Amino acid sequence: MALPERSPVSFVVEGERLRTVDSSTSDDVWLLPGLVDVHSHAGMEKPGDAYDHTMFREHMLAHRSAGVLTVRSPGSPDPVLDRADEPDLPRLVRAGRWLATPGRFFAGYGRRVSEEELVAAAVEEASVGWCKVIGDWMPDDPPVPLEVLTSLVEAVHAAGGRVAVHCQTAEGCRNAVLAGADSLEHGMHLDHSLLPRMAAQGTAFVPTFSAIAKTRSGLDASSDARFREWILSGWEHAFPTVRAAHEAGVTVLAGTDTKPCGQVAAEISWLIKAGMPVEAAIGAGSWTARSWLGLPSLVDGGLADVVAYDADPVEDPSVLLRPSRIVLRGKVIA
């Protein structure tokens, strides 16, 4: 059975493509298009690290072992990611370097530009497909002004690129939505009144529960009180926000933004806990994410990136942790 159609289907592989065939036999397996992590930074362990290609391969192989066959890297520490895919690794959807204006992002990290330089820099970085803008930072810091972010999105779109915006404050989320960003990354304090606009203009929401959960678990009594309250309130706000976003027709996607890599099944479980229907949550880390990235699902002529399971993941999402067969670019990996 193939998801999301939930219909019997048989495929043969021709090169890196799938071809449907008539078959009277059934292996009683459940097929998903390769899983997708839409927010993962392979090649570094923590902010401030330089890009390391050996580590990049290790991270991407960890994704592959979990059935994650496409990875979007929204922001990289080095433009070296503008390279051809390596055939034994998951497909990589690239972005240029993080774009950070003064007072925003980790000190000395990303491409540092002034607000006046931000639009031109975004067009340059988006030449690989995506650019990533640090739209806000700490709870009391002002976000990138709406007029600047709007001009940036318009310029990148005119050049054929797409824009991901890091935003966690209410005002930063608001500016990203009103500017027409293609994706909101994190969005802890996103105002629910903006959800209809997001749905109408196609702005996706990547809540990154996994990363926020790690930050939350690292809080202790010595943490800055304002920061602690901001994280905890954002965490509580994220659950009803994901549910409301799905109900409003917003594309909600699974992205981990944390280590170890290959944990998108855990992110899917967070989406389910937040109130998304199980099938929609799985789609957020599989066929819905692939469609949003312009990749086909399990169709004749589609990419031969397939994960098989011994049981229906919709009935038991824990099986996502136990793929029985992984096929990448037409080759059996496991």
Protein Blocks (a to p, Z undefined) as FASTA:
>chain_A
ZZfklpacddddehjaccddddfbdehiacddddddfbdcehiabghiacdfklmmmmmm
mmmmnopabdcdehifbfklmccddfkbccddddddddddehiajehiajdddfklmmmm
mmmmmmnopacddfbfcfkbccddfklmmmmmmmmmmnopacddddfbfklmmmmmmnop
abdghjlmgcfklmmmmmmnopacdeklmlmmmmmmmpcfklcfklmmmmmmmmmmmmmm
mmmmmmnopacdddfkiacehilmmmmmmmmmnopafklmmmmmmmmmmmmnopacddeh
iacddcddfbdfklmmmlmmmcfbdceehiafZZ
